[in-house]
Amino acid sequence: MTKSARLETRISPATQALLKRAAEIQGRSVSDFVVTAVQEAAQKAIAEVEVIRLSRKAQEHIAAQLLNPPVPTPALARAFKRHRALVVE
């Protein structure tokens, strides 16, 4: 048996009527309608901060850099050498 948590909120009668009408149109209970809508909104909010969207040009630029990386600068070569001396794998 799956445990569930309770969520309570106060809404205006107009909002309650709106939710009830929308749920009826979709043939669902108000609770089911609200839970589904809240889940979708939460997933969208999380995706907006976790998913990086790039233009086609930016995607191609990154792919090109990964496939043909630039030659390391002397400073980067020294940093790699120092890192290898400090970090034991």
trRosetta pair geometry for C-beta under 8 A, 3 or more apart (Angstrom, degrees):
i j d omega theta_ij theta_ji phi_ij phi_ji
11 15 4.2 -106 171 86 115 129
11 16 5.4 142 96 -54 115 82
11 19 7.6 43 117 -7 164 137
12 15 4.7 96 55 6 80 100
12 16 7.0 -143 95 -4 43 86
13 16 5.4 -53 -145 38 35 114
13 17 6.3 37 155 -21 67 104
14 17 5.8 -53 -149 35 30 111
14 18 6.4 34 151 -21 63 106
15 18 5.4 -51 -148 35 34 115
15 19 6.3 33 154 -17 67 104
16 19 5.9 -53 -146 38 31 109
16 20 6.2 32 154 -20 64 108
16 30 8.0 13 -159 -149 73 149
17 20 5.7 -54 -145 37 30 112
17 21 6.3 31 156 -20 65 106
18 21 5.9 -56 -149 35 28 109
18 22 6.4 23 155 -15 64 108
19 22 5.8 -57 -146 39 30 109
19 23 6.1 30 156 -19 66 108
19 30 5.4 72 133 -147 107 101
19 33 6.3 155 -174 100 85 131
19 34 6.2 18 -159 -71 133 99
20 23 5.8 -56 -146 37 28 111
20 24 6.3 29 155 -20 64 107
20 30 5.5 -31 -95 -87 63 119
21 24 5.8 -57 -149 36 29 111
21 25 6.4 34 153 -23 64 104
22 25 5.7 -51 -151 31 32 114
22 26 6.6 14 156 -3 64 108
22 33 6.0 138 105 -172 98 146
23 26 6.1 -68 -151 48 31 99
23 28 5.0 -99 -161 80 81 80
23 29 6.2 -30 -179 135 135 17
23 30 4.7 -121 -19 -88 167 50
23 32 7.1 118 -141 65 112 85
23 33 3.7 -114 -95 -25 94 149
23 34 7.9 -30 -74 -28 123 73
24 27 7.3 35 -173 -75 33 32
26 33 6.4 133 56 -101 133 108
28 32 4.3 -116 175 87 114 124
28 33 4.9 142 94 -58 121 85
28 36 7.6 -12 152 5 167 139
29 32 4.5 94 55 7 84 102
29 33 6.8 -148 92 -6 43 86
30 33 5.6 -56 -147 38 31 114
30 34 6.1 29 156 -18 67 108
31 34 5.9 -58 -146 38 27 107
31 35 6.2 24 158 -17 65 109
32 35 5.9 -55 -142 38 28 109
32 36 6.2 27 159 -17 63 110
33 36 6.1 -62 -151 38 25 109
33 37 6.3 21 156 -16 64 111
34 37 5.8 -58 -145 39 29 110
34 38 6.1 27 158 -18 66 109
35 38 5.9 -58 -145 39 27 109
35 39 6.3 29 156 -20 64 107
36 39 5.8 -54 -147 35 29 111
36 40 6.4 28 155 -17 64 106
37 40 5.8 -55 -149 37 30 111
37 41 6.3 28 154 -17 65 108
38 41 5.7 -55 -146 39 32 111
38 42 6.2 33 155 -21 66 107
39 42 5.7 -56 -147 37 29 111
39 43 6.3 28 156 -18 65 106
40 43 5.9 -54 -146 37 29 109
40 44 6.3 30 155 -19 63 108
41 44 5.7 -55 -148 37 30 112
41 45 6.3 32 154 -20 65 106
42 45 5.7 -54 -147 35 30 111
42 46 6.4 27 156 -15 65 107
43 46 5.9 -57 -148 39 30 109
43 47 6.1 31 155 -20 66 109
44 47 5.7 -55 -143 37 29 111
44 48 6.4 38 155 -29 63 103
45 48 5.9 -50 -154 24 29 116
45 49 7.5 5 157 0 59 103
46 49 6.5 -74 -162 44 34 95
46 50 5.7 4 158 0 74 123
47 50 5.9 -72 -127 52 30 96
47 51 4.8 0 -173 2 76 123
48 51 7.3 -28 -86 42 12 92
54 58 3.9 -124 -175 92 107 123
54 59 4.9 139 103 -57 122 78
54 62 7.2 -17 178 -4 171 135
55 58 4.7 95 52 7 77 101
55 59 7.0 -139 94 -5 41 86
56 59 5.7 -55 -150 35 32 113
56 60 6.4 30 154 -18 65 106
57 60 5.9 -56 -149 37 30 110
57 61 6.4 33 151 -22 64 106
58 61 5.5 -51 -147 34 33 114
58 62 6.5 32 156 -17 65 104
59 62 6.0 -56 -150 36 30 108
59 63 6.3 29 153 -17 64 108
60 63 5.7 -54 -146 38 32 112
60 64 6.2 34 155 -21 65 106
61 64 5.8 -55 -149 35 29 111
61 65 6.5 27 153 -18 64 106
62 65 5.7 -56 -148 37 32 111
62 66 6.4 31 154 -18 66 106
63 66 5.8 -56 -148 37 31 110
63 67 6.2 22 157 -12 67 111
64 67 5.9 -60 -142 43 29 105
64 68 6.0 -29 174 38 67 103
65 68 7.0 -78 -127 68 20 65
65 69 6.2 53 173 -103 64 59
65 70 7.5 -28 -144 -18 85 85
66 69 6.9 6 -136 -63 20 88
72 76 4.1 -127 -168 92 99 122
72 77 5.0 127 117 -58 125 80
72 80 7.1 -16 -164 -13 163 135
73 76 4.8 95 51 7 76 102
73 77 7.1 -138 94 -6 40 87
74 77 5.5 -54 -147 36 34 114
74 78 6.4 35 155 -19 66 103
75 78 5.8 -53 -151 35 32 111
75 79 6.4 34 150 -21 64 105
76 79 5.4 -51 -148 35 35 114
76 80 6.5 39 152 -21 66 100
77 80 5.8 -49 -150 33 32 112
77 81 6.5 32 151 -19 63 106
78 81 5.6 -55 -149 37 33 113
78 82 6.2 32 154 -18 67 106
79 82 5.8 -53 -144 38 31 109
79 83 6.2 36 153 -24 64 106
80 83 5.6 -55 -148 34 29 114
80 84 6.4 29 155 -19 64 104
81 84 5.9 -53 -151 34 29 110
81 85 6.6 27 151 -17 62 107
82 85 5.7 -58 -151 37 33 111
82 86 6.3 20 156 -12 68 112
83 86 6.0 -67 -145 43 28 103
83 87 5.7 -8 172 9 70 118
84 87 6.8 -65 -120 51 21 88
